[in-house]
Amino acid sequence: MNNYEVLMFLIIFIFLMIMILISVAFFTLLERKVLGFIQVRKGPLKVGFLGIVQPFSDAIKLFTKEFVFPFNSNHYLFFFSPLLSMMMSLFIWIMIPYMIGFMSFNLGFLFILCCLSVGVYFVVISGWSSNSNYAKLGSLRGLAQTISYEVSLALILLSPMILMNSYNLLNLSYYQENIWFMFLLIPLMFAMFSSMLAELNRAPFDFMEGESELVSGFNVEYSSGGFALIFLAEYSSILFMSMLFVLIFLGGDCLFILFFFKLMFIGFSFIWVRGMLPRYRYDKLMNLAWKSYLPISLNYLFFFFCLMIYLCNLLSMN
């Protein structure tokens, strides 16, 4: 890459980060509004017109408050883990499959899996460095939950990649020109959606934030800017996973406005599920991962793998 390409990449990357942060801000407003209507109340409506400036006033309030360090906490890890978590959730966005300006390389799918796997470390470090039993238990529960569902999620995502015989996200739009993968992989689509809920610790699988037993889970000791960064990282990951879901199952062409409507529908579904369903039981969550989703994803993976071998042999014979 020459100097001009590096400069353009940096400009596009900074612009992307700003747009993601603005999107996260308004997504939080959307969640509070939708949950308000589900619970028969108004939601934010005082700050600005219909509460539209509420996310920015919340951000100013949080980042201007004092950052409190718990006594006997590991100060450096406690301070930097929310920042690193936020950086990782933004860094993964450079894999948006546009033709130019981003890192659309042939192993992009594996890069996404690596970034998603690293994210759980910051949750564990945040809980451990707080020196609080509630935070530590919340982080350990989140670790077990994330690892359990990451196995199934990776196997689910490998099935369409084997169908395409490629790990490049750009190819998703080419292979779905005539039919979406949603119609070919309906069970995997629903399994992936619920696995995303568990991977992102969203209701009804938000066990690392159980109010009844853990107060607020792994982030219970965080206040002001640290809490805001964890919050931003979570919602940025929700939007990214919604984008990945749309890319794999709902067409995958991100050059049209319809792509962004589909993305917002999947993001809205996260809020909708949170408003409708009560919290699941932890042992049932683990059973769902290891006894239901793992066999289903493995069977589909073996089926598509054998199908591709059969088709390759058939073509070579002809």
N, C-alpha and C positions, 0 to 999 in steps of 0.2 A: 504494500500500500504506500502510495506517495503522500506527501504532506497535505495535499488538497483533499484526498480521500479521508485521511485521518481527521482533518478539521471538520469535514462534512459529517462524518460519523459522530463526532463529539457534539456538534450543534443539534443533530437529529436526536441523539440520546438525551441531551438536556431538555429539549422540547418535549420528548416523550415522557420524561420523569415529571415535568410540570403538569402535563395533561393527566397523567395517572393520579397525581396527588389531588388535582381538582375533581377528577372523577370519583375518587374515594370519598372526598368531602361531601359531594352531593349524593353518593350512594348511602352514606350514613343518614343523611336527611331523608332519603327515600325510605330507608328501613324504619326510622322512627315514625314517619307518616303512615306507612302501611300497617305497622304494628298498632298504631293508634286507632286506625279505622277497624282493624280486626278486633280490638278490645273495646270498641265503641267509645272512643275518646278522640280528641282532636290532633294530638301530637304538637310539634313545635309550630307556633304561629305568631309569636310576639316580635321577634327580631327581624326587622325588614319586612318586605311584602310576603305574607303567608309563611314567615319563618325561613325565607330562602337564604338569609345571611347567617343563620344559626350555626352551621358548621365552622365558619370562619371565626365567629365570636368564641366558640368552644376552643378552637385551636389557640387563639390569642390568650384565653384564660389559662389553658393548661401549660403553655410554654412560658408564661410569665410567672407562674407559681414557683415556689422554692422546691428544689429537688432534694428530698429527704433520704439520707442513708441510714438504714437500720443499724443498731448497735451490733458489733461483732460480725457484720456482713463483710464479704469480700468486695471491697469498694470498686476495684478496677473492673472485675467481671460484672458486678452488679450494674455499673454505669454503662459499659460498652455492649453488653449483650442485646438490649433493645435496639441500639444503633446498628449493630451487625445484622440483626434480624430484618430490620427495615431495608438495609442495603441489599440483602440477598433477595428479598421479595421484589425489589425494583430491578435488580440485575437480571432476573430471569425474563423480564419483558423484552429484552433485546432479541428474543427468538421469535418475535412476530413475523410470520412468513410473507413479508413484502419482497418484491424483486430486488430492490436496492436499499442500501443504507443500514441494513441489519445483518446479524450473523446467521443467515439462512444457509447453514452448511449441511452436509449429507448425514451427519450424526446428531442433528439437532434434538431429536427425540430423547436420545441417551443423555444429552446435556441437561434437558429438562428434568429427567429422573434424578440425575445427580444433584441438581440444585434443590429439588424437593426433599431429597434425603438429608441434605445438610441442614435444612431449616429446623429439624427437631432438636439439633444440638443446642441451639440458642434458647429453646424452651427449657431444656434440662439445666443449662448453665444459669438461666435467670432464676429458676426455682431453687437451685442449690446455693447460689451465691447470696440469696436473701437471708440465709440462716434462720429460716422459719419452717416449722413442721408442716404447716398448711401449704406453703409454697412448694416444699420438697415433695409432699405427697401428690399435689396437683401435677407437678412436672413428671413424676414417675408414672402416674396414670396416663398422662398425655403421651409419654414415650412408648408405653406398651400399646396404647391405642393406635398411634401413628405407624409404628413398625408393623403391627398386625394388618392394617389396611393398606400399607404401602406395597406389601407383597401382592395382594389381590389386585390393587390398582395397576401395578406394573404389568402383571399378566394380562389384565383386561386390555390395556393399551397396546400390548404386543400383538394382539390378534389383528387389528386393522393394519398394523405395520407389516405383518407377514402377508396379508392380502395384497398390499401394495408392493411388497418386496423392496421396501425402502424405509429409511429412518428420517427422510427429509420431509419437513412439514409442508413445503411447497407442493409436494405431489398430492396432498390431500384434496386440493381443489380439482386437480386433473382427473383423479379417479372417481370423483363424485359429480361429474358433469351430468350424467344421465340418471343416476340413482344415488340417494344418500345412504351412507352406511347405517343410518338409523333403522332403515327397513330390513337390512340384512342381519343386524346385530341387536335386535330389540332387548333380549335378556341382558346382554352386556351393557347396553345403554342405561338401563335402570340400576344395574349393579354398580356401574361407574358413578352414577349420580349420588347414590347413598354412600359409596366409598369416599367421594369427595367431601360429603358432609362430615364423615368421621375423620378424614385426613386433615380438614381445616378446623376441627373441633367446634362444629356448629351444631345447634339444636337439631334433632333430639339427641345428639351424641356429644354434647359439650361437658364431658365428665371431668376435665381438668379445671372447670370453673363451676363446680357444683356448689350453689349458694348454701344449701342446707348443711353440708358437712365441711366444705373447704373455704367458705366465705367467698373468695374470688379466685381461688386456685393459685397457679404459679405466679401470677402477677399481683398477689394481694399486698405486697410491700411496696409496690411501685406507685408513685404519685407524679403529678405534673407532666413533664416532658417524657419521662420514661414510659408512663402509661400511654401517652398519646402515640409514641413510636410503635409500641406493641399493637395498639389498636389499628394504626395505619398499615402495619405489616399484615395483619390478619385480613383486612378488607381489600388490600391490594392483591393478596393471594386468592381471595374469593373471585375477584374480577378476572384474574389470570386463568384460574381453573374453569371459569365460565367460558372464557375465550377458547381454551383448549377443548372443552366439551363441544362447542359449536364447530370448531375446526374438524374434529374427528367424526362427529355423527350428523351434523346438520349442514353439510355442504362445503364448508371450509374455504370459501372464497371471501377474503377480507377486503376486497377492492370495491365492494358494493355496500350501499347504505343498509340493505337488508341484513347483512352480517351483524351490524351493530344493534339492530332491533332484536335479533335472535340472542345476542349476547346479553342484552338487558332483560330478556325474558327468563333466561337461565339464572341471572343474578336475582331477579324478582322471585324465582322459585325458592332460592335459599331463604329469603325473608318469609315467604308464604309457609314453608315447612316449619320455620321457627314459630310462627303464630298459631299453627294448627296442632302440632303434636307435642305431647308431654315428653319429659326426659326418659330415655330408655334405661334399662337396668344393665349394669356393667358386665355381668357374666353373660347376659344375652348378646351384648355387643361383641364379645370375644367369640362366642359360639357362631354368631352370624359371619364373622370374618373367616374363621378356620374351618367351619363345617358346611357353610353354604357357598360363600363367594369364591373361596379358593378352589373347591372341586369344579364349580361351574366354569371359572376362568381357565383352569387347566384343561378341562375337556374341550372347550372351544379352541384353545391354543393348539392342542394336539390334532383336532379335526382340521383346522386350517393349514397346519403344517403338513399333514398327510395329503391334503387336497392339493397344495402347491407342488409337492413332490410328484404326485400323480399327473398333474397337468404338464409339468416340465418333462416327464418321461414320455407323455403322449405327444408333445410337440417335437421332441427329439426323434421319436419313431417316425413321425410324418416327414 
